[in-house]
Amino acid sequence: IDGVVTAARAAGKPVTVCGEMASDAQGAMALAALGVAALSVPVHELDRVHGVLATLPSDLLAEFRPMLSGLRTAGEARAILERATRATAGETNPALRAVPLGALPAVTITS
């Protein structure tokens, strides 16, 4: 995914991901960290994915990119993302939860 995003950026093209990984909260975190421009998320998963992405500072997501790029398995990635989710769970900022969906260009609603 990292290689695809890097090549797409060099060509001036955005990368959009839909499917199971995009609609999984930890998968969405990984995709956002890797620089995917948009996620297509089923309506029934939107609140959960939006909630996770809205509570993570962009600088924290940027720190994940080099860590995720070097991993070999989804299990390794999930372990890192799970620790990050737990670490930020107590720091949820109510103002971030109120971010309108339109302000999060990385989330696209699909049905």
Secondary structure as UniProt FT lines:
FT   HELIX           2..10
FT   TURN            11..12
FT   STRAND          16..18
FT   HELIX           20..23
FT   HELIX           25..33
FT   TURN            34..35
FT   STRAND          38..42
FT   HELIX           43..55
FT   HELIX           58..69
FT   HELIX           74..89
FT   TURN            90..91
FT   HELIX           94..97
FT   HELIX           101..103
FT   TURN            105..106
FT   STRAND          107..110
//
